Amino acid sequence: MIPSKRAQSIKPSPTLSIDTKAKALRAAGEDIINFGVGEPDFDTPANIKEAAIKAIRDGFTKYTPVGGIVELKDAIIEKFQRDNNLSYSRDEIIVSCGAKHSLYNIAEALFNPGDEVIIPAPYWVTYPDQVILNDAVPVVINTDEKNSFRLTPELIREKLSEKTRALILNYPSNPTGLSYDHDSLQRIAEMAIEHDLYIISDEIYEKLTYDGFKHTSIASLGEEVKKRTLVVNGLSKSHAMTGWRIGFTAGPKEIISAMTKIQSQSTSNPTSIAQMAAVEALRGPQDFIPMMVSEFDKRRLYILERLNGIEGVSTIKPVGAFYVFPNVSYYYGRASNGFRINSSLDLSEYLLDRARVAVVPGSAFGNDDYIRLSYATSMDNIKKGLDRIEEALAGLR
């Protein structure tokens, strides 16, 4: 049996592949430190879990409207008004099975065969493949660490064509942990308006910021840019609800309507129980978030100091999310006991094989000079893992 050309054109998620391999080694009894997966290591807050339990007990276990229950849509509308100074109506909101599902629905609703979609690199691993799956063409623009890996109008202009349909922004970024300030977003917004581009704005990490950095949604920069922006968010990162699979999109009602029709023929509604838990997450106490962010911040500062203290490793300071993206190309061309390092994949395999530490190669994100480490793990694991990384790198000659 031969799979479709569409299925053959994409690759599995490398972040999940690394996590799967690390877990398999751990299941076999190996002591693995896993810096690979992008998932908060905190438990979902008790009040959210109780809301789900109540939903079960109340018999709220049936189909719901495809695009989400009214209570959750209203809670999302309140969230956008409160956090982002954005006003939406119910027909401009859709709830999906996680932010990844939201992004896929957008691609299905927005792209036609041959459309070009601008994606700045480093990028989240799924963006190019979702574009390809929907018969469009990812146009990758390499950004520079010297400019905090930000997309600029000048870079966009070099890649614009009559086929350009949209651009994707992710801020704070996975994998870099960097973000866009107000002025940078304003310049991109003006470019999008000028060239009639849609903006897909992935803001899933908006709550996880440090050093006083203030997140700005590009959709809040004026009515003209809002009309062409699809804002994607969710609860996986902010409320430690990765397994609950609740994401949402706000945008023009015509696109939201199309996404809802598509969702009706694929997954139907998100889980009813998770939707009730999401209402509590958005409307209930929010003190969990600053507690989690404070702990992430301690880990961020520690891992940054340790990595920058390793010979040949340089890491720009992240302002959000829970990732660091160190440049490790200093070690390319070196070897240890027959294991030669020529790429980020080689180095990632070396660290897993020799140091029993899982990281994700930068090539998965569109930049082979780097690797990604998640600090969404305990400080003890971080210390032990960095000790192992430092020792393993010192062994390369």
C-alpha positions in Angstrom: 0.0 0.0 0.0 1.4 3.4 -0.9 0.3 6.5 1.1 -0.9 9.6 -0.6 1.6 12.1 -2.0 0.3 14.5 0.6 1.2 12.1 3.4 4.6 11.4 1.9 5.4 15.2 1.6 5.5 15.8 5.3 7.6 14.5 8.2 6.7 13.6 11.8 7.1 16.2 14.5 10.8 16.0 15.6 10.0 17.4 19.0 7.6 14.6 19.7 10.0 12.1 18.0 12.8 13.1 20.4 10.4 12.9 23.3 9.2 9.4 22.3 12.8 8.1 22.0 13.7 9.6 25.3 10.7 8.0 27.0 11.5 4.7 25.4 15.0 4.8 26.8 13.7 5.8 30.2 11.1 2.9 30.1 14.1 0.6 29.4 15.7 1.7 32.6 18.0 4.5 31.3 18.4 7.7 33.4 17.4 10.2 30.7 17.2 14.0 31.2 14.6 15.3 28.8 15.0 18.9 27.6 13.0 18.0 24.5 9.3 18.5 25.1 7.4 21.8 25.2 5.1 21.1 28.1 4.8 22.7 31.5 5.9 20.3 34.3 3.2 21.7 36.6 -0.1 20.0 37.3 -3.3 21.6 36.1 -4.7 23.8 38.9 -7.2 22.1 41.2 -10.1 24.5 40.5 -9.9 23.6 36.8 -9.8 19.9 37.5 -12.8 20.3 39.8 -14.8 22.1 37.1 -14.2 19.1 34.8 -15.2 16.6 37.5 -18.4 18.6 38.1 -19.1 18.6 34.3 -18.9 14.8 34.4 -21.1 14.5 37.4 -23.6 16.9 35.9 -23.8 14.8 32.8 -22.2 17.4 30.5 -20.8 14.6 28.3 -22.7 15.0 25.0 -22.0 16.8 21.8 -21.7 20.6 21.9 -21.9 23.2 19.2 -19.0 22.5 16.8 -17.2 25.8 17.4 -17.5 25.7 21.2 -20.1 26.3 23.9 -21.5 29.8 24.4 -20.1 30.0 28.0 -16.5 29.3 26.7 -16.8 31.7 23.7 -17.9 34.4 26.1 -15.0 33.7 28.4 -12.6 33.9 25.5 -14.2 37.2 24.4 -13.7 38.5 27.9 -10.1 37.3 27.9 -9.3 39.2 24.6 -10.9 42.4 26.0 -9.1 42.1 29.3 -5.6 41.0 28.2 -5.3 42.4 24.6 -7.8 45.3 24.3 -9.5 43.4 21.5 -13.3 43.2 21.0 -14.8 40.2 19.3 -18.3 38.8 18.9 -19.2 35.1 19.2 -19.2 34.6 15.4 -15.6 35.7 15.4 -14.5 32.9 17.8 -13.9 29.2 17.3 -12.7 26.7 19.9 -10.7 23.8 18.6 -8.8 20.8 19.9 -5.6 22.7 20.8 -3.8 25.5 19.2 -2.2 23.1 16.7 -5.7 22.2 15.5 -6.6 25.9 15.3 -3.7 26.5 13.1 -4.5 23.6 10.8 -8.1 24.8 10.5 -6.8 28.2 9.5 -4.6 26.6 6.8 -7.6 24.6 5.5 -9.9 27.7 5.4 -7.4 30.2 4.1 -5.0 28.6 1.6 -5.6 27.7 -2.1 -3.2 25.5 -4.1 -0.1 27.5 -5.0 -0.6 30.2 -2.4 2.7 31.3 -0.7 2.9 31.6 3.0 5.8 33.5 4.6 7.3 31.7 7.6 10.3 33.3 9.5 13.0 30.9 10.7 13.6 29.7 13.3 10.0 28.5 13.2 7.9 26.1 15.2 8.3 22.7 13.4 4.7 22.3 12.4 4.2 25.5 10.4 5.8 24.4 7.1 4.1 21.0 7.1 0.7 22.4 7.8 1.1 24.7 4.8 2.3 21.8 2.6 -0.6 19.6 3.7 -3.0 22.3 2.4 -1.3 22.5 -1.1 0.3 25.9 -0.4 4.0 26.8 -0.5 6.0 27.7 2.6 8.3 30.6 1.9 10.9 30.5 4.7 12.7 33.7 5.6 15.9 33.3 7.6 16.1 35.9 10.5 19.2 37.0 12.3 20.1 36.5 16.0 21.6 40.1 15.9 18.0 41.3 15.4 16.5 38.9 18.0 15.4 36.7 15.1 12.6 39.2 14.2 10.9 39.3 10.8 11.2 42.8 9.3 9.4 44.5 6.4 12.6 44.6 4.5 13.0 40.8 4.7 9.3 40.3 3.8 9.7 42.6 0.8 12.4 40.4 -0.7 10.1 37.3 -0.7 6.8 38.9 -1.7 5.1 37.8 -4.9 1.7 38.0 -6.4 1.1 34.5 -4.8 1.8 35.7 -1.3 -1.3 35.0 0.8 -0.3 35.2 4.4 2.5 35.3 7.0 2.9 33.5 10.2 4.1 35.1 13.4 4.9 33.3 16.7 5.7 35.4 19.7 7.0 34.7 22.2 8.7 32.2 20.0 9.2 28.5 20.0 12.1 27.8 19.8 14.0 31.0 20.6 11.9 32.4 23.5 12.2 35.9 21.9 9.4 38.2 20.9 8.4 41.3 19.0 8.1 44.7 20.6 5.3 47.2 19.7 7.3 49.1 17.0 8.4 45.9 15.2 4.8 44.7 15.1 3.6 48.0 13.9 5.9 47.9 10.9 4.8 44.4 10.0 1.2 45.4 10.3 1.7 48.3 7.9 3.3 45.9 5.4 0.5 43.4 5.7 -2.1 46.2 5.1 -0.2 47.6 2.1 0.1 44.2 0.4 -3.3 42.7 1.5 -1.8 39.9 3.5 -3.4 37.8 6.2 -1.5 37.5 9.5 -1.6 34.3 11.4 -0.6 35.3 14.9 0.3 32.4 17.2 0.3 33.9 20.7 0.2 30.7 22.7 3.0 31.8 25.0 1.7 35.3 25.7 1.4 34.7 29.5 4.9 33.4 29.9 7.1 36.5 29.8 10.0 37.8 31.9 12.0 40.9 32.8 8.9 43.1 32.5 8.4 42.4 28.9 4.8 43.3 27.8 3.1 41.2 25.2 1.3 43.1 22.4 -1.1 41.3 20.0 -0.6 42.6 16.5 -4.4 42.6 16.0 -4.6 45.4 18.6 -2.7 47.8 16.5 -5.7 49.1 14.6 -8.9 48.0 12.9 -7.3 47.5 9.5 -4.8 45.0 10.7 -7.3 43.3 13.0 -9.5 42.6 10.0 -6.8 40.6 8.4 -5.4 38.9 11.5 -6.2 35.4 12.9 -5.1 35.3 16.6 -4.4 31.8 17.9 -4.2 31.1 21.6 -5.0 28.4 24.1 -4.6 27.0 27.6 -1.9 24.4 27.2 1.0 26.6 28.2 -0.6 29.2 30.4 -2.6 26.8 32.5 -0.6 23.6 32.2 -3.5 22.0 30.2 -1.6 20.4 27.3 -3.6 17.1 27.5 -7.0 18.9 27.7 -6.6 20.1 24.0 -8.3 23.4 24.1 -7.2 26.1 21.6 -9.1 29.0 20.1 -9.0 31.4 17.2 -10.3 35.0 16.9 -10.6 36.6 13.5 -12.9 37.7 10.6 -16.2 36.0 10.8 -16.0 34.7 7.2 -12.8 32.8 8.0 -14.1 31.6 11.4 -17.3 30.4 9.7 -15.2 28.5 7.1 -13.1 27.0 9.9 -16.2 25.9 11.8 -17.5 24.1 8.7 -14.2 22.3 8.2 -14.1 21.4 11.9 -17.7 20.0 11.6 -16.4 17.5 9.1 -13.2 16.5 10.9 -13.3 16.5 14.7 -16.6 18.1 15.5 -16.6 19.9 18.8 -13.7 19.9 21.4 -14.4 17.6 24.4 -17.4 18.9 26.3 -15.7 18.3 29.7 -12.5 20.1 28.7 -14.6 23.1 27.5 -16.2 23.5 31.0 -12.7 23.2 32.5 -11.6 26.0 30.1 -14.3 28.3 31.3 -13.0 28.0 34.8 -9.5 28.4 33.6 -10.3 31.7 32.0 -12.8 33.1 34.6 -11.4 31.6 37.8 -8.4 32.6 39.9 -5.3 33.4 37.8 -2.7 33.3 40.6 -1.3 30.0 39.3 0.2 31.8 36.2 2.5 34.2 38.1 3.6 31.4 40.4 4.5 29.2 37.4 6.2 32.1 35.5 8.3 32.9 38.6 9.6 29.4 38.8 10.3 29.3 35.0 12.2 32.6 35.4 14.5 31.0 38.0 15.2 28.1 35.7 15.7 30.5 32.7 18.4 32.5 34.4 20.2 29.5 35.7 20.2 27.6 32.4 21.3 30.8 30.5 24.2 31.3 32.8 25.3 27.7 32.7 25.1 27.4 28.9 26.9 30.7 28.3 29.7 29.4 30.6 30.4 26.4 28.3 33.2 27.0 25.9 32.0 27.8 22.4 28.3 28.0 23.3 26.4 31.3 23.1 22.7 31.8 24.0 20.7 35.0 23.5 18.5 35.8 26.6 14.9 34.7 26.0 12.1 37.1 27.1 9.3 34.5 27.0 8.1 30.9 26.7 10.3 28.2 28.3 13.0 27.6 25.8 16.6 28.5 25.2 18.2 28.3 21.7 22.0 28.1 22.1 24.3 28.3 19.1 26.5 25.1 19.2 28.1 25.3 15.8 31.5 25.7 17.5 31.5 21.9 17.9 30.8 21.0 14.3 33.7 19.2 12.7 34.7 17.7 16.1 34.5 14.1 17.1 34.6 11.7 20.1 35.4 8.0 19.9 34.4 7.8 16.2 31.2 10.0 16.7 31.7 13.0 14.4 29.6 16.1 14.8 28.6 17.9 11.5 25.1 19.1 12.3 22.6 19.9 15.1 21.1 16.4 14.5 24.5 14.8 15.0 25.0 16.7 18.2 21.5 15.9 19.5 22.1 12.2 18.8 25.5 12.4 20.5 24.1 14.0 23.6 21.3 11.4 23.8 23.7 8.5 23.2 26.7 9.6 25.3 25.2 11.9 27.9 21.7 10.5 28.1 20.3 14.0 27.6 17.5 14.7 25.1 17.5 18.1 23.2 16.0 19.0 19.8 18.2 19.8 16.8 17.9 23.3 15.4 17.5 21.9 11.9 13.9 21.0 12.9 13.3 24.7 13.4 15.0 25.9 10.2 18.5 26.8 11.7 21.1 24.1 11.9 23.6 26.1 14.0 21.4 25.7 17.2 19.7 23.2 19.5 16.6 23.8 21.6 16.4 23.1 25.3 13.1 23.4 27.2 13.4 24.4 30.9 9.9 23.1 31.6 11.5 20.5 33.9 12.7 20.6 37.5 15.8 22.5 38.6 17.4 19.3 39.7 17.0 17.9 36.2 18.3 21.1 34.7 21.4 21.0 36.9 22.1 17.3 36.2 21.4 17.7 32.5 23.7 20.7 32.1 26.5 18.9 34.0 26.2 16.0 31.5 26.1 18.3 28.5 29.2 20.2 29.6 31.1 17.0 30.1 30.0 15.6 26.8 31.0 18.7 24.9 34.3 18.8 26.6 34.9 15.3 25.2 34.7 16.5 21.6 38.0 17.2 19.9 
